[in-house]
Amino acid sequence: MNRLISRGLGRASLALGAALVSTVLCTTVSAAAPGGVSGVAGMDSLAPAVDARACPVVYFDLGETLVHTADDGSIAYQSGAAAYLRALRERHIRVGLITNVPPSWGTTDAERAARLKKEVDATWKGSVPFAWKDFGDRILTPRTEAERKPAPVLWQRARAESGHCRLVFQAETAEEVQIAASLGYVPYQVGQPHRPAFLPVGLVQLLGHGSEVQGPPTPPGPAGLAVG
């Protein structure tokens, strides 16, 4: 069974790699799936740009994307998340969070992030702590209830703070992935069957080489509700 799963993931990874490489080479790739986003979506929005910077930034949702909350309230890494963050760190690829928290947790992103860290760490389960240092000051949270996802404000703020860098957004909910795609992010829905758990690191690295998002793609169809 494990061999079959491994083979399936291998084939999916190769397919994703071929799709992304084809897109970077100006070949239109359609990655939309019926009923919502499944894996890489909106890749037909990518086009060549001479002045693109090799500085991809990978943003994530937090809950049920990088971490999982168990029935007993404890929090731990999602399967594969710690290794994935480590792989990005080793390649000096910056990461960030776009996640909902109560606006009452602070008047600034830094204050709300500090409260978020406290809440997560208080119920953390596992010998390896969450890699907060990797995210630096790139933890974006709503200042008001109106800014909570799925409102586009947090994605827009992340883009404004990232200059000309290529942006990736990974989450477990199709709606959030679609919104990110509509705002020019390279989106990836995590946790889908027969696909890598996260967008393969090698493909993230390719995003910094000779391509830039040129306008928002068309989101592919309706989806469910987003979760913080």
C-alpha positions, 0 to 999 in steps of 0.5 A: 500500500505504501508503495502504491501511495508513493508511486501515486505521489511521484506521478502527481509531483511529475505532473505538477512539475511539467505543468509549471515548467510549461507555464513558465515557458509560456504554454497555457496550462489549465489546472482547474477542477470541476467544483473548485480548485484542486492543487495548482490553479490559475497557472494560466495567469503566469507570463514571462517578465524580464525584471522578475526577481528570484524571491518567491514568498510562500504564504500559508493559512495556519489551521488545518494547513500547517497545524492540526487541532485534535479533539482534545484541543491540542495542536500539532504540525500537520503531517509533513508540514515541519519537513516542508518548512524546513526544506523551504528554510534550507533554500532561503525561501521566505514564508508568511501566514495569512490567518484569521484571529480575533481583532481584539488580540491587539492593535497591530499585526505584531501584537496579534501575532504574539497572542497567536503564538501564545495560544498555539504554544499553550496547547502545542503537542510534540517535541519540535516547536512550531517554527515561528522564527521562519515567519518573521514579521510576515504574520498578517491578521485582520485589524477588524472583523471586516478584514477577516478572510475570505475578504481580500484585504490580508492577501492585498496587504501581503502583496503590497509588502512583498514588492515584485516577489512572486507570491504563493498561497497554500491552504486547505479550503478551496474558497481561500485558494480561489481568492488568492488566485484571483489576486495574482497568487500562485495557489495550491490547495493542500491535503488533496488526494493523489497530490503532494501534501504541499506545493513541491519546493522545487516548483517554488524555486522555479517561480523566481526564474523569469516569470511574473504574474500579469493580472488576476486569473479567472477563479475556477468555480464555487467552493466551500467556506474558509476556515481561519 
